[in-house]
Amino acid sequence: MITQAMSGRQPAPRTTDVEELERTARRLRRDVIDLVAPTGQAYVQQGLGAADLFAVLCFAELHLDPLDLDWVDW
């Protein structure tokens, strides 16, 4: 297994700024509405309710490489 130091790869930028995470969650909620609006059929409440959770997980806690979703930085 290749380590991060050996590969020279870096995780996606992360933030601990609460206001930035709140803005990200609002953008996620808008995206949910934009995706549902054309058809009017979906589980909107689950998407809106999970926006805060996903904003914190994806942009503050997890170490992800959005260009390589199989890459994990432990």
C-alpha positions as a Python dict, from the first residue, in 0.01 Angstrom:
ca = {
    (1, 'M'): (0, 0, 0),
    (2, 'I'): (137, 344, -95),
    (3, 'T'): (133, 597, 187),
    (4, 'Q'): (40, 962, 144),
    (5, 'A'): (402, 1070, 194),
    (6, 'M'): (518, 833, -78),
    (7, 'S'): (248, 931, -326),
    (8, 'G'): (268, 1306, -261),
    (9, 'R'): (-112, 1327, -260),
    (10, 'Q'): (-306, 1554, -33),
    (11, 'P'): (-663, 1521, 97),
    (12, 'A'): (-931, 1762, -18),
    (13, 'P'): (-923, 2099, 163),
    (14, 'R'): (-1097, 2087, 497),
    (15, 'T'): (-1241, 2363, 711),
    (16, 'T'): (-1341, 2402, 1074),
    (17, 'D'): (-1502, 2741, 1015),
    (18, 'V'): (-1862, 2699, 1130),
    (19, 'E'): (-1992, 2980, 907),
    (20, 'E'): (-1832, 2821, 600),
    (21, 'L'): (-1986, 2484, 687),
    (22, 'E'): (-2327, 2652, 730),
    (23, 'R'): (-2292, 2813, 385),
    (24, 'T'): (-2199, 2474, 241),
    (25, 'A'): (-2505, 2312, 402),
    (26, 'R'): (-2728, 2586, 253),
    (27, 'R'): (-2577, 2520, -92),
    (28, 'L'): (-2648, 2149, -47),
    (29, 'R'): (-3010, 2225, 43),
    (30, 'R'): (-3047, 2443, -269),
    (31, 'D'): (-2903, 2159, -477),
    (32, 'V'): (-3158, 1917, -329),
    (33, 'I'): (-3443, 2153, -422),
    (34, 'D'): (-3299, 2208, -771),
    (35, 'L'): (-3278, 1832, -828),
    (36, 'V'): (-3630, 1762, -701),
    (37, 'A'): (-3814, 2059, -853),
    (38, 'P'): (-3826, 1938, -1215),
    (39, 'T'): (-4001, 1612, -1129),
    (40, 'G'): (-4165, 1698, -799),
    (41, 'Q'): (-4103, 1343, -682),
    (42, 'A'): (-3839, 1260, -423),
    (43, 'Y'): (-3765, 1242, -55),
    (44, 'V'): (-3694, 1611, -5),
    (45, 'Q'): (-3699, 1613, 374),
    (46, 'Q'): (-3421, 1356, 403),
    (47, 'G'): (-3196, 1557, 172),
    (48, 'L'): (-3267, 1883, 350),
    (49, 'G'): (-3222, 1730, 693),
    (50, 'A'): (-2896, 1557, 606),
    (51, 'A'): (-2729, 1866, 458),
    (52, 'D'): (-2562, 1967, 785),
    (53, 'L'): (-2436, 1615, 846),
    (54, 'F'): (-2290, 1579, 497),
    (55, 'A'): (-2135, 1928, 506),
    (56, 'V'): (-1945, 1846, 825),
    (57, 'L'): (-1848, 1494, 718),
    (58, 'C'): (-1733, 1579, 368),
    (59, 'F'): (-1576, 1921, 429),
    (60, 'A'): (-1446, 1901, 787),
    (61, 'E'): (-1388, 1543, 900),
    (62, 'L'): (-1323, 1298, 617),
    (63, 'H'): (-1000, 1295, 420),
    (64, 'L'): (-1122, 1252, 62),
    (65, 'D'): (-972, 1301, -280),
    (66, 'P'): (-1263, 1407, -503),
    (67, 'L'): (-1064, 1311, -814),
    (68, 'D'): (-1006, 956, -687),
    (69, 'L'): (-1293, 831, -473),
    (70, 'D'): (-1114, 500, -404),
    (71, 'W'): (-826, 683, -230),
    (72, 'V'): (-849, 683, 147),
    (73, 'D'): (-615, 871, 378),
    (74, 'W'): (-615, 694, 713),
}
